[in-house]
Amino acid sequence: MMEIMKYVLISICMVILTGCLSNAADSATPAPTNLTGIYKAGFFGGSITWEIFEDGTGIACEQRVSMDEDTKLRDLVVNGSKAYDVFEFEISNVTRQGFHAEGVSDLDFKRISKLPISCKY
């Protein structure tokens, strides 16, 4: 259990530190995609919502459980089976209900019908 907590803390620190320095979506090229829609995945300490548009661009919305942290909106880019948020993710197991994204952490996205209010841009 301690090993898992250590991995989670290191992952969170990496996201916080590298998220401030660069964003993988900044240098990625979007491509038309059939993966359009709004998807949400939970992770330790919060959730992330991706809104993906037909042209391969999108919005990533990170929400934390702590009320002390504001919602973070970032660019999102999809190109083939790759998604670029802060980090690069490999998309797999795509169904009408969602997909799996593997990267710095593994996320299971489920289709939702609308953006959370705090993610409205």
C-alpha positions in Angstrom: 0.0 0.0 0.0 2.8 2.4 0.8 4.4 1.7 -2.6 1.1 2.7 -4.3 0.8 5.9 -2.3 4.4 6.7 -3.2 3.7 6.2 -6.9 0.5 8.4 -6.6 2.4 11.2 -4.8 5.2 11.1 -7.4 2.7 11.2 -10.2 0.9 14.1 -8.7 4.1 16.1 -8.2 5.1 15.4 -11.8 1.8 16.6 -13.1 2.0 19.8 -11.0 5.6 20.6 -11.9 5.5 19.7 -15.6 2.1 21.2 -16.1 3.5 24.6 -15.2 6.4 24.2 -17.6 4.8 22.8 -20.7 1.8 21.2 -22.2 2.0 18.3 -24.7 -1.0 19.8 -26.6 1.0 23.0 -27.3 3.2 21.1 -29.9 0.8 18.5 -31.1 -1.1 18.6 -34.4 -4.8 17.9 -34.3 -6.4 15.5 -36.9 -10.1 14.9 -37.6 -11.6 12.3 -35.3 -14.7 10.3 -34.7 -14.1 10.5 -31.0 -16.3 13.5 -30.6 -18.2 14.2 -27.4 -17.7 14.9 -23.7 -16.0 12.3 -21.5 -15.1 12.2 -17.8 -12.6 10.2 -15.8 -11.9 10.1 -12.1 -8.4 10.1 -10.6 -6.9 10.3 -7.2 -7.9 13.8 -5.9 -10.4 14.7 -8.5 -11.6 14.2 -12.1 -10.8 15.3 -15.6 -13.3 16.0 -18.4 -12.3 16.1 -22.1 -14.5 17.7 -24.7 -13.4 16.5 -28.1 -14.4 18.3 -31.3 -14.5 16.7 -34.9 -11.3 18.6 -36.0 -9.2 16.9 -33.2 -9.1 19.9 -30.9 -10.7 20.1 -27.5 -10.7 21.3 -24.0 -9.4 19.5 -20.9 -11.0 20.4 -17.6 -9.3 19.3 -14.4 -11.4 19.5 -11.2 -9.9 18.8 -7.8 -11.8 17.5 -4.7 -10.3 20.4 -2.6 -12.4 23.5 -2.8 -9.1 25.5 -2.4 -8.1 24.8 -6.0 -9.8 26.3 -9.0 -10.8 24.3 -12.0 -8.1 24.2 -14.6 -8.9 24.5 -18.4 -6.3 23.4 -20.9 -6.1 22.8 -24.7 -6.6 19.2 -25.8 -5.4 17.7 -29.1 -6.4 14.3 -30.5 -4.5 12.7 -33.4 -5.3 9.1 -34.3 -5.0 7.0 -31.1 -3.0 9.7 -29.3 -4.4 12.5 -27.1 -2.3 15.4 -25.8 -3.3 17.2 -22.6 -0.5 18.0 -20.2 1.0 14.7 -21.2 0.6 12.3 -24.1 -2.0 9.5 -23.8 -2.6 6.4 -25.8 -6.3 5.8 -26.4 -7.7 2.3 -26.6 -10.8 0.2 -25.9 -13.0 2.8 -27.6 -16.8 2.1 -27.3 -19.9 4.3 -27.6 -19.7 4.6 -23.8 -16.1 5.7 -23.5 -12.4 4.7 -23.8 -9.2 4.1 -21.9 -6.3 6.6 -22.0 -2.9 5.4 -20.9 -0.2 7.9 -20.0 1.4 9.2 -16.9 -1.7 7.7 -15.3 -4.3 5.4 -16.6 -7.8 7.0 -17.1 -11.1 5.3 -17.9 -13.2 7.9 -19.6 -17.0 7.6 -19.6 -19.3 9.5 -22.0 -21.3 12.2 -20.2 -24.1 14.4 -21.7 -22.9 17.8 -20.7 -19.9 19.7 -19.3 -19.8 20.2 -15.5 -20.7 23.8 -14.7 -17.2 24.7 -13.5 -15.8 23.5 -16.9 -17.8 26.0 -19.0 -15.5 28.3 -20.9 
